[in-house]
Amino acid sequence: MLRERKLTVSVHNPDQYMAALRTIVAQGRKRIGLLVGAGASAGMAKPDGTYPLIPAVAGLTDQVLTTLAPTYQKQIDGLKAELAQHDIETILSRIRSLSQVIGSSKVHDLDGPGFATFGEAICSEIGKIVDVRLPETESAYADLVNWITGTTRDYPVEIFTTNYDLLFEEAFESVRAPYFDGFTGGREPFFDPVSVSRSDLPARWTRLWKLHGSLGWRASSKGEVIRTGQSSASHLVFPEHLKYDQTQKAPYAALLDRLRTFLLTPDTLLISIGFSFADAHIAARIDEALAANPSSSVFAFQYKILDEEGPACDLARRLPNFSVYARDQAKVNGTRGAWKAPAELPSKDWGPIRSTYMDDKGNFTLGAIEPFARFFAASRSVQAFPTQPDLAALAAEAPPPTAATASEAK
């Protein structure tokens, strides 16, 4: 005997979410932050139009190890044999650990000082790879800076990034837009944690927080981190593989605390791009802050399909104010659903707007930095938004998913 059972299948209407987001980012009234990871730089084009501008971790690992292989091939092979993961971050962590503990003893035919030199060589090669310039014509970072500076704001935009490059600095300086990165001074700019925590500067000064260090940071004669304005790469702090106490040294601890403080502030929105959420230290602070402050939210724009975004989905599973927008599906307000745009446009002029976040195959495209940045830069342009009476409410709070029913014969 056949009987029909109704199943509720959640779907998400991208038009509703993006109309709300455009309204939020076009105005200068909400406290907004950006969390920018390595996928952003990898998703930008070089001046000749090829990709990536800076390789992601896998490409970075290949380039660095290939360059150093003539000198350190025996050590590279030995480390890979004993490590479960072979990315440059894991390898560098192991090298630094060995340099601190083995002294004159040898592992893989290298002693402690030898491993210290090996680690310095890796940082130097990384510095060479990430020390690039933005294309002179246009770039995603230029679009983001255009969005940031294009309106009067009640609160400064705060950019949290794990990237070591100087691309954001270049984008701001090219249009003479002020920003503050936690350092002050002229001859040897020093890090001022009080200014980072108090945020006393005017709202027109964008905050740029380099969570894992930056090109140009080095130790002074007193052992304190200073900013040189050069491209030295001695103070690059890698994510979860390093000992926890290393990330607690200033300025890293102050910047991670700033991220937590930002999310503990009422009615804040943190939007991530190019970030996998695999970094345990950053994910822990986001987790704690969102659990303690339900009025703050994170919108995670991810490049891959939802099933391949495990760390982000884990946070979304625990936190209803953490939403994941992936290529094929989204998880919003704790509800997972496929993207499904209505057959009818919300208004006659909505077609070009929809094309900025959905491709012709129905994939959500804002997980890539270039369409993401264009979407933000275009948010202030005159648009024919739907004239629904509840649009203001949508802008203040993400709409609930719609539902479709399916029949299953049994």
LOFIVO-721189 format. One record per residue (C-alpha): y negated, z, x negated. Coordinates in steps of 0.1 Angstrom, whole numbers, padded with zeros to 4 digits, always signed. Layout:
N
YZX...
END
This chain:
410
+0000+0000+0000-0034-0009-0013-0063+0013-0010-0098+0009-0022-0115+0035-0044-0152+0034-0051-0162+0039-0087-0197+0047-0097-0207+0028-0128-0240+0038-0144-0263+0010-0156-0298+0012-0171-0326-0010-0161-0345-0019-0193-0376-0030-0174-0382+0006-0160-0378+0022-0194-0399-0003-0213-0427-0003-0187-0428+0035-0191-0427+0033-0229-0455+0007-0230-0477+0029-0209-0471+0059-0232-0476+0041-0265-0506+0021-0253-0526+0053-0246-0537+0078-0272-0531+0109-0252-0495+0119-0261-0484+0134-0293-0462+0108-0309-0441+0107-0341-0420+0080-0358-0388+0087-0377-0382+0057-0400-0350+0053-0419-0336+0028-0445-0327+0003-0417-0363-0004-0412-0370-0017-0447-0337-0036-0446-0347-0053-0414-0380-0067-0428-0383-0101-0444-0394-0109-0479-0424-0131-0485-0401-0161-0487-0386-0153-0452-0352-0141-0465-0337-0107-0458-0337-0079-0467-0370-0068-0481-0352-0037-0495-0314-0035-0492-0298-0007-0471-0274+0018-0488-0245-0006-0492-0266-0033-0509-0285-0007-0530-0252+0007-0542-0239-0028-0553-0270-0037-0571-0274-0004-0590-0237-0001-0601-0236-0038-0611-0266-0033-0633-0252-0001-0649-0216-0012-0652-0219-0026-0688-0228+0009-0700-0211+0032-0675-0181+0012-0661-0156+0038-0672-0175+0066-0655-0181+0045-0624-0144+0038-0621-0135+0074-0626-0159+0087-0600-0148+0062-0574-0112+0073-0580-0120+0109-0572-0145+0103-0544-0137+0095-0508-0170+0076-0503-0184+0052-0529-0221+0048-0518-0248+0055-0544-0258+0087-0527-0224+0103-0530-0220+0090-0566-0254+0104-0576-0246+0137-0561-0214+0140-0581-0232+0129-0612-0259+0156-0608-0233+0183-0601-0213+0174-0633-0245+0173-0653-0252+0209-0643-0218+0225-0648-0197+0209-0675-0220+0214-0705-0204+0201-0737-0171+0195-0720-0163+0159-0710-0153+0143-0677-0146+0106-0677-0155+0106-0714-0191+0119-0707-0206+0154-0712-0232+0172-0691-0263+0157-0709-0246+0123-0707-0242+0126-0669-0279+0138-0667-0289+0106-0685-0266+0086-0662-0283+0101-0631-0317+0093-0645-0306+0057-0650-0295+0054-0614-0328+0068-0601-0346+0043-0624-0327+0014-0611-0332+0025-0575-0369+0027-0582-0370-0009-0595-0353-0021-0563-0375-0003-0538-0407-0010-0557-0417-0040-0536-0448-0052-0518-0453-0063-0482-0457-0099-0474-0494-0109-0474-0493-0127-0441-0476-0103-0416-0451-0075-0416-0436-0049-0392-0454-0021-0410-0487-0040-0406-0479-0042-0368-0472-0005-0366-0505+0004-0384-0523-0020-0361-0509+0000-0331-0517+0033-0347-0553+0024-0355-0560+0004-0324-0570+0033-0301-0587+0066-0301-0561+0094-0302-0561+0130-0291-0534+0137-0317-0525+0121-0350-0494+0099-0352-0469+0116-0375-0446+0093-0395-0415+0110-0409-0395+0087-0433-0366+0091-0456-0376+0059-0475-0388+0061-0511-0409+0029-0510-0447+0027-0508-0448+0001-0480-0465+0024-0454-0490+0034-0480-0497-0002-0487-0500-0011-0450-0525+0017-0443-0546+0010-0474-0548-0028-0468-0568-0021-0436-0586+0010-0450-0569+0033-0425-0568+0070-0436-0535+0089-0440-0524+0122-0454-0491+0127-0472-0494+0164-0481-0510+0159-0515-0545+0166-0525-0565+0163-0558-0577+0136-0582-0562+0139-0616-0528+0153-0607-0526+0154-0569-0506+0185-0559-0487+0193-0527-0504+0216-0503-0480+0231-0478-0507+0250-0459-0524+0217-0450-0491+0203-0439-0483+0232-0416-0518+0236-0401-0526+0199-0397-0564+0205-0397-0575+0169-0404-0589+0147-0377-0566+0128-0354-0576+0094-0369-0558+0105-0401-0521+0095-0397-0496+0119-0412-0471+0103-0436-0443+0127-0445-0418+0114-0472-0388+0137-0464-0367+0126-0493-0394+0121-0519-0412+0090-0530-0419+0066-0558-0447+0081-0578-0436+0117-0574-0427+0135-0607-0427+0170-0621-0458+0183-0638-0458+0204-0670-0455+0234-0647-0424+0220-0630-0443+0214-0597-0441+0181-0579-0472+0159-0582-0481+0124-0570-0490+0100-0598-0499+0069-0580-0474+0050-0601-0439+0038-0594-0418+0064-0613-0386+0074-0595-0376+0108-0610-0380+0128-0578-0359+0110-0552-0339+0135-0531-0309+0120-0514-0294+0132-0481-0265+0154-0472-0244+0150-0503-0268+0171-0524-0267+0209-0526-0286+0224-0498-0308+0245-0521-0322+0214-0538-0339+0202-0506-0355+0237-0501-0378+0232-0531-0414+0223-0522-0425+0198-0509-0391+0190-0493-0387+0222-0474-0423+0221-0461-0418+0185-0448-0385+0193-0431-0402+0224-0415-0430+0201-0404-0405+0179-0385-0391+0210-0367-0426+0223-0359-0436+0189-0345-0406+0189-0321-0412+0225-0311-0447+0215-0299-0449+0210-0261-0448+0175-0248-0441+0156-0280-0422+0123-0284-0404+0113-0316-0393+0077-0317-0368+0067-0344-0361+0033-0359-0337+0023-0387-0323+0059-0388-0286+0066-0384-0288+0104-0379-0261+0109-0404-0284+0131-0426-0272+0166-0418-0304+0184-0427-0326+0163-0405-0301+0161-0377-0298+0199-0377-0336+0204-0374-0338+0179-0346-0309+0196-0328-0324+0231-0331-0359+0220-0320-0348+0199-0290-0325+0227-0278-0354+0252-0280-0380+0229-0265-0369+0209-0235-0404+0194-0231-0401+0174-0263-0380+0142-0265-0364+0119-0290-0360+0082-0283-0335+0067-0309-0337+0030-0312-0304+0018-0328-0295-0016-0342-0258-0015-0335-0238-0013-0303-0235+0022-0289-0199+0028-0299-0209+0024-0335-0238+0049-0334-0216+0080-0336-0241+0106-0351-0269+0096-0326-0244+0097-0297-0233+0132-0308-0268+0145-0305-0273+0127-0271-0241+0143-0258-0255+0178-0265-0291+0172-0257-0304+0157-0225-0338+0151-0241-0323+0130-0268-0319+0094-0257-0301+0065-0275-0312+0029-0270-0285+0007-0286-0280-0031-0285-0255-0031-0256-0259+0002-0239-0281+0033-0237-0275+0070-0232-0304+0085-0214-0307+0119-0198-0271+0125-0207-0259+0094-0188-0243+0064-0206-0247+0030-0191-0249-0007-0200-0282-0025-0199-0286-0045-0168-0319-0062-0160-0326-0071-0124-0323-0108-0114-0358-0106-0100-0387-0099-0123-0408-0068-0114-0439-0091-0113-0445-0128-0118-0459-0122-0153-0430-0100-0165-0409-0127-0181-0427-0129-0215-0428-0091-0215-0391-0087-0210-0384-0112-0238-0400-0087-0262-0371-0063-0258-0342-0083-0244-0328-0115-0257-0314-0143-0236-0279-0128-0239-0289-0095-0224-0290-0076-0256-0316-0049-0262-0335-0059-0294-0358-0030-0302-0333-0015-0326-0345-0039-0352-0378-0031-0369-0396-0064-0364-0393-0067-0326-0398-0029-0324-0431-0031-0343-0443-0062-0323-0436-0044-0291-0458-0015-0302-0486-0037-0315-0486-0057-0282-0486-0026-0260-0524-0025-0257-0527-0062-0246-0536-0069-0210-0503-0070-0190-0495-0074-0154-0475-0043-0149-0455-0037-0117-0477-0020-0091-0451+0006-0081-0467+0038-0069-0445+0059-0092-0453+0041-0125-0473+0070-0137-0444+0093-0132-0422+0069-0151-0445+0070-0180-0444+0108-0181-0407+0111-0177-0379+0086-0183-0365+0073-0150-0329+0081-0140-0303+0054-0144-0295+0032-0115-0259+0030-0102-0236+0002-0093-0203+0004-0075-0171-0013-0084-0139-0015-0064-0105-0008-0079-0073-0017-0060-0046+0007-0064
END
